[in-house]
Amino acid sequence: MDSLKTVLNWSNLVIACFILFARIYSPQWILWLIPFQILSVETHWDIVWLFVGGLSTYLAFPVIYDQVGPDHLAMVMMGIAEIVFLTRVIITSVRRLQLKTSMEFSNN
């Protein structure tokens, strides 16, 4: 089970980095991340952040985008929410991987 959590955290980290640092953005890419996020939930805050990320993606595309267009302030705010969500995924994954690594070294 411990190796499953490691794989999930690495998957979250790699996918979130790809989405965050890609030259273009597609909201469908968040769908790649959601299953790994669901499987790696450890606290109630993980669920809250997952909900925030999913909601901001849904509100940005298609709801707000279809009504106001890509250059509206609302789309900029949704983009910032996506960046915050992806940054949080990256930071959480790195912390969980470092904790596991430091515990392995202390056991040896």
C-alpha positions as CSV (number, residue, x, y, z in Angstrom):
1,M,0.0,0.0,0.0
2,D,2.9,2.3,0.7
3,S,4.2,2.0,-2.8
4,L,0.7,2.8,-4.2
5,K,0.8,6.2,-2.3
6,T,4.3,6.9,-3.7
7,V,3.1,6.1,-7.3
8,L,0.0,8.3,-6.7
9,N,2.1,11.2,-5.4
10,W,4.6,11.0,-8.3
11,S,1.7,10.8,-10.8
12,N,0.1,13.9,-9.2
13,L,3.4,15.7,-9.3
14,V,4.3,14.9,-12.9
15,I,0.8,15.6,-14.3
16,A,0.4,18.8,-12.4
17,C,3.8,20.0,-13.5
18,F,3.0,19.2,-17.1
19,I,-0.3,21.1,-17.0
20,L,1.2,24.1,-15.1
21,F,4.3,24.5,-17.3
22,A,2.8,23.7,-20.8
23,R,2.8,26.4,-23.4
24,I,-1.0,26.0,-23.9
25,Y,-3.8,25.0,-21.5
26,S,-6.7,22.7,-22.0
27,P,-9.3,22.2,-19.2
28,Q,-9.5,18.5,-20.2
29,W,-6.0,18.1,-18.8
30,I,-7.5,18.5,-15.3
31,L,-9.4,15.2,-16.0
32,W,-6.0,13.5,-16.1
33,L,-5.3,14.7,-12.6
34,I,-8.6,14.1,-10.9
35,P,-8.5,10.3,-10.5
36,F,-5.0,10.4,-9.0
37,Q,-6.2,13.2,-6.7
38,I,-9.2,11.2,-5.5
39,L,-7.1,8.1,-4.8
40,S,-4.5,10.1,-2.9
41,V,-6.9,11.9,-0.5
42,E,-5.5,11.9,3.0
43,T,-7.2,14.8,4.8
44,H,-10.5,16.7,4.5
45,W,-8.5,19.6,3.0
46,D,-7.6,17.4,0.1
47,I,-11.3,17.0,-0.6
48,V,-11.9,20.7,-0.3
49,W,-9.0,21.5,-2.7
50,L,-10.2,18.9,-5.2
51,F,-13.6,20.4,-5.1
52,V,-12.2,23.9,-5.6
53,G,-10.1,22.8,-8.6
54,G,-13.0,20.9,-10.2
55,L,-15.4,23.8,-9.7
56,S,-13.0,26.4,-11.0
57,T,-12.4,24.3,-14.1
58,Y,-16.1,23.8,-14.7
59,L,-17.0,27.5,-14.1
60,A,-14.2,28.6,-16.4
61,F,-15.0,26.2,-19.2
62,P,-17.8,26.2,-20.5
63,V,-19.9,28.5,-18.3
64,I,-17.9,31.7,-18.1
65,Y,-15.9,31.3,-21.3
66,D,-19.1,30.9,-23.4
67,Q,-20.8,34.0,-21.8
68,V,-17.9,36.5,-21.6
69,G,-15.1,35.3,-23.8
70,P,-11.4,34.6,-23.1
71,D,-10.3,38.1,-22.3
72,H,-12.7,38.9,-19.5
73,L,-11.6,39.5,-15.9
74,A,-13.6,36.5,-14.8
75,M,-11.5,34.2,-17.0
76,V,-8.3,35.8,-15.6
77,M,-9.6,35.0,-12.1
78,M,-10.5,31.4,-13.0
79,G,-7.0,31.1,-14.5
80,I,-5.5,32.2,-11.3
81,A,-7.6,29.7,-9.4
82,E,-6.3,26.9,-11.7
83,I,-2.7,28.0,-11.1
84,V,-3.3,28.0,-7.3
85,F,-4.9,24.6,-7.5
86,L,-2.1,23.1,-9.5
87,T,0.6,24.7,-7.3
88,R,-1.1,23.2,-4.3
89,V,-1.1,19.8,-5.9
90,I,2.6,20.1,-6.6
91,I,3.6,21.3,-3.1
92,T,1.5,18.6,-1.4
93,S,2.9,15.9,-3.6
94,V,6.5,17.0,-3.0
95,R,5.9,17.3,0.8
96,R,4.4,13.8,0.9
97,L,7.3,12.3,-1.1
98,Q,9.9,14.1,1.1
99,L,8.3,12.9,4.3
100,K,8.3,9.3,3.0
101,T,12.0,9.6,2.0
102,S,13.1,11.2,5.3
103,M,11.3,8.4,7.2
104,E,13.0,5.8,5.1
105,F,16.5,7.2,5.9
106,S,15.7,7.4,9.7
107,N,14.7,3.7,9.7
108,N,18.0,2.6,8.2
